Amino acid sequence: MDYQRVFADAIDRLHAEGRYRVFIDILRNKGAFPNARCFAGHNGPKPITVWCSNDYLAMGQHPKVITAMEEALHDVGAGSGGTRNIGGNTHYHIDLENELADWHGKEAALLFTSGYVSNDATLSTLGKVLPGCIIFSDELNHASMIAGIRNSGCEKRVFRHNDLAHLEELLAAEDPEAPKLIAFESVYSMEGDVAPIHAICDLADKYNALTYLDEVHAVGMYGPRGGGIADREGAAHRLTIVEGTLAKAIGVMGGYIAADRTIIDVIRSYAPGFIFTTSLSPVLVAGALASIRHLKSSSEERDGQQAAAAMLKAMFREAGLPVMESTTHIVPLMVGDPVKAKRVSDILLAEYGVYVQPINYPTVPRGTERLRFTPGPQHDEAMMRDLTSALLEIWDRIELRLAA
């Protein structure tokens, strides 16, 4: 077999479909987000404005976070030294897990190296520990949740997005004695909509199912203490497991779950993705700890972020740009073609110094390719007006359709 030809063909297919991914070469400017420097395609760094960061609240730039990380670095050094059971279980990790458990109103929490790993490791382990378990999964769940469900070896039932009638139909069709788990997200990051958490919990109660809520795009940004949509809706106590990330609104890196002590102990004791992975650097953990403690008591960042998102949506609508309906901080702009979505992104970066990535298949279905903007507290009105003007010029240049 010509191995190199197979590999080359695989890449060629992506180019032909217009969905080959290009990673931008940038450095953020400390303390000046969303300003950054781009090193691609020109001599020396070029100033750009970042519009697609998942550091939603710019906490990765916050002085408290940076100071905490610097202090930890000089206190204990760079790395953790191993897995949690071999040298990598530091006091920082224990403090952060206690803080996370309190944040979500749970007895305990468990840290992972990323949100992807926390979903994969937890869902796959739950399925193996619960014999005959059936997992009910929203059709728009993240790839990490899909991977975890697949790796569990469980029977899977996929329900239409946020469709309670379809979910109940699937639940009612199964053996009442079979173990069941409903896995869903609070904020769906490509659509910007929100799950009906209480209604799903009602179905879980009715059919004796466990619940697993992915809050990665909501923690830090919703609720009186920033605990997510479940915090905002007063639903955290009804959920079996809450999963989150430290890499988005928290501004650092890592993932976690929060639940009762027994479930946390089971995942800690059985999940290979936890057991055999070197733990997060104490430097990262210290930064996340400082960020969460700040966000528990400060609503300034949340309020600023929501105001920025509302302003950008309004500007896009007034300009006739095809902004998708969204009830959250996500501002998706529909293009509907992978090649044109990439073209818009390329022109914005090269000519206007605006960085936003095109979102193509398989992240979203074919024909729904889009640009996904995530305005934050530091994106001001002048930036938004410049962005809107640039998009209108490009829309006209490459003959894209405006909203009806």
N, C-alpha and C positions, 0 to 999 in steps of 0.2 A: 504493500500500500504506500502511496505517496502521501505521507503524513503532512508535509508542509502544504501540499495542494489542498488538502481537506481544511486545514486551518485557514489558509488564504481565502478559500471559497466562503467559509463562514463569515469572515469579515467583509468580503465583497457583497454578500447578501444584505448586510446591514447598510452599506453604502447605497446599494440599489434601492432599498426601501426608504432611504432618507432618514434613518434613525440611528446612524453611527454616532456614538457619544464622544464629544470632545471635552476634555477637562481643562478648564481655564487655569492659567498660571498667574496667581495674584498673591498679594500680601495685604492684609487689613492694616489700617493705620490705628495704632493703639490710642484709645481715647477720642477718636474722631469718627466712629462708625456713623453712617454707612460709607464713608470714604475709604478707598483702597487704592492699591497700585497694581496695574496689569503689566505683565512682562511678555505677553504673547504678540507676535506679529509686528514688532517695532523695536527701535533701538532705545533701550532704557525703559524705566517704568513710566507708564502713562496713568494719570489720575482717572479713576472711574468711581461711579456710584453703584453700590450693590443693592439690588432689589429682590433678591431671591434667597437670602440667608434664612436658615432655620433658627438662628440666634435671635429669636423674635423680639426679645426685650433688650438686646445688646448687653445682657448680663456678662457675656464673655469679655466685656470691656470695663466692667464696673470696678471701681477702685477697691471695694471690699473684697471682691473675688480675687483680684490680682494680688493684693496684699496677703490674703490668706494662703495663696499658693506659694508666694515667695517665702513666707514664714515656714510653711511646711517643708519646702525644699531645703532650707537651711537648718531645720530641726532634725529631719530624718533622712534626707537624701532623696534621690530621684525615684527609684523603683520600690515595689512592695517586697520583693525578695522571694516570691513564690506563690503557690496556690494558697487558698485560705487555710487549709489544714497543714501546710508546710511553710511556715514563716510569713505568709502573706496576710495574716489576720491582724491588722493594726487597730489601735484605739480609734483612729480616724474612721475606719470602716464601721465599727460598732456604733460610734456617735451618729454617723449619717444614717444607718439603718434605723436607729431609734427615732431620728428626726423624720424620716420618711413614713414610718409607721404612724407617728402622731399626725403627720400631714393628712393622711388618708383615713384616720380614725380606725386603724387596725392594730392588732396586737404585736405584729412583727413585720419585718421587711427583709429583703435579700438583694444584695447588689450583684450585678453582672457587668461584663465588659462593654456591652452595648445593648440598646433596645432590641436589636435584631436577635441577639443571643438570648435575652430574657424571654422573648416570645417563643422562639424555637425550643429552648431548653425546657421551659415550663409546660407548654402545651404538649410537647412530645412525651414528657415524663408523666403528666397527669393521665394521658391516654393509656400508658402502659401500666400504671398503678391501679387504675380502675378497670377491672375486667369487663369486657363487653360494652365499654363506654361508646356513646354516640355523640359526636361533636357537631353542633349546629353553628354554621359559620355564615356571616353576612357576605354577600358576593363581592363587596368592595373592600374586604379586609386586606391588610398589608401583606406583602409577600412573605414576611417573617412569620406571620400567623399561619399562612397557608403552608409554609414549610414545616412548622411545628406540628400542625394537624396531620400532614402527610407522614412525617417521621414517627408519629404516635402509633401508626398502624391501625387506628380506629376507623370505624364506619363514620362517614362524613355526610352531612346533609347541608346543602347550600341554600340559604333563603334569599329571596330578592331584597335588594338594598332597602333597609328600614321598613320592610313590609311585614307588619305584625300579623296580618291574616295568613300570609304564607308561612311565617314561622310557626304559628299555632297549628296550622294544617299539618306541617311536618312533625311537630311534637306529638300531636294527637294520634298520628299513624303508627307510633312506635310502642313497644311493650312498656306498660306503665312501670314495670320493675327494673327496666334497663337504666344504668347510670347515664346521665345526660349532662352536657356542658354547652352553654350558649356563649359563643365567642364573638365579640363585636368591638367597635371603636366608638369613642365619644365624638371626636371631630374627625371627619374624613378629609384628609389634607388635599386631595385633588379636586373635590367637589365643594368643600367649605361648608358642608351641612353637618347636622348634629343628630345623634341617635336618640330615640325616645327611651331613655334609661329606665324610668319608673315603669313604663308599659312592658318593657322586656323583662324587668324583674317580676312583674305581676304574672307573666307567663311562666317564668322560672318557678315561682311559688306554686302555681297551679299544677305544673307537670313535674314537680320535684327535680328541677335541674339546677346545677351549679351555674354561676355566671363568671365570665372572664372579660374584663373591660380594659381595652388598650386606650390609655389617656395621653399618649405621647405628644399629640399636638394641642393638648389642653392644659397640662400641668404648668403651673406658674401663671397662667393667663386668665383663668376663670375661677370664680368663687371668692368669698370674703377673705380667705387666706391663700388663694392661688392653688388650691388642691385639685382643680380641674372642673369639668362639667358636673361630675358627680357631687363635688363640693358645692357648686352653685345650686344644683337642684335638690340638695339635701338627701342624696341617694347613696352616699358612700357606704352606709351601714347595711344596705341591702345587697351589696355585691360581694361575691365570694373572694375574688382576686382582682386587684387593680394593678395594672402594669404601666410603667412610665419610663421616661428617658431623662437623662441628665444633660443631653447634648443639644437640646433645642432651647426652650425658654430659660432653662437653667444656665445655659451658656458654656458647658464644660464637655464632659464625655461620660458615657456609661448608661446602664439600664438597671431596672429594678422591678420587683413585685412587692406588693403589700397584701397581707392576708392574716388569718389566725395563726397562732404559733405552730399548730400541728401541720398545717399545709406547708408553711415555710420550712419546717424541719424535714418534711418529706422531699421537697424539691432540693434542699440543701444536701440531703443524704443520697438522693438517687439520680440527680440530673448530671450527666457527663459534661454538659456544656458549662456547668458551674464547677464541678469537682476537679476537672483536669485543666483548668485555665488559670494562668497567673492572675492574681487579683489586680484591680485597678491601682495605679500609682497613688500613694497617699497624697501627693501633690494635687492630683485631679479631685480626689475625694474631699480634700480640704476646701478647694474652690467651690465644689458643688454644695458643701455644707454651708459655706458663707452665703452663697446665692440663695439657697432655700430659706435660711433664717431671715434674710433681708426681705424676700418676697412674701413671707408669712405675715409681715407687718406693714409692708409698703404696697399701696395700690397705685402709686404714681406711674410706674412703668406700664401696668395693665391698662390704666385709663388712657395714657398717651398712645398706646398701641391700638386700642379700639378706635380712638378718635382719628388716627392716621388712616386706618383701614376704611372707615366710613367716608372720609374725605376723598380718598382715591377712587372708591367705587362711584361716588357721586360725580366726580370729574369725568370718569370713563363713560358713564351713562349720558351725561350732558353732551359729550363730544360724539356720541353715537357709536362708540366702540363696543364690540360684543362681549361685555363683561357678563360672566355667568352669575346666576343668583347664588348668593352666599350669605349665611347668617353669622359668619365668624370672621376671624382676622385674615382668612385666605381670600385673595382677589384673583380668580382665574379669568383669563382673557381667551376666548375661544378663537382658534385658527382653523382647525379641521383638516390640516394637511401637514404631514411631517416635514416635507421639503421647505414649504413656506414658513412654518414655525421656526425652523433653523435659520432661514434667510432673515426673518425679522430680528431674531436674536443676534445674528452676526452683524447686521447693519447698526443696530443699537449700540453694540460694543465698539465697532470700528469707527463710527461717525459721530456718535453722541456720548460715548463714555458711559453708557448704561449697561449694566450686567444683569441679565435675566436669562435663565436657562429654558430652552424648549422642553416640554414634557410630552414624550412620545410613547408609543406602544413598546413594552408591555405594561408600563406604569399606568397608562390609560388605554381604553379601547381604541382600535384603529378608527380613524375618522373623527376623533374627538381631541386631536392634538391641540395643545394650548400653551400659553405662557402663564406662569404662576408667580404672581407678585406677592410679597410679604412685607408690606410697609410696617415700619416700626416707629417707636417714639421719636427717633431722630430724623425721620423723613419729613421735611417741612413742606409747606404749601408751594414754595417756589420750585422745589425739586419735582413735585407732582405736576405742576403746570408744564414744566419743561419736558417731562416724560410724556404727558398726554399729547403735546404738540409734536414731539418726535414720532410717536406712534401713528398719529394722523397722517403725517407726511409719508411714512413708510407704507401705511395701508393703501394710500393712493398710488404710490410708486409701483408696488407689486400687484396692484389691482385686487386687493382683498375686499370683501363685502363688509360694509358697516351694518350695525344693528338696524332692524326694520323700525 
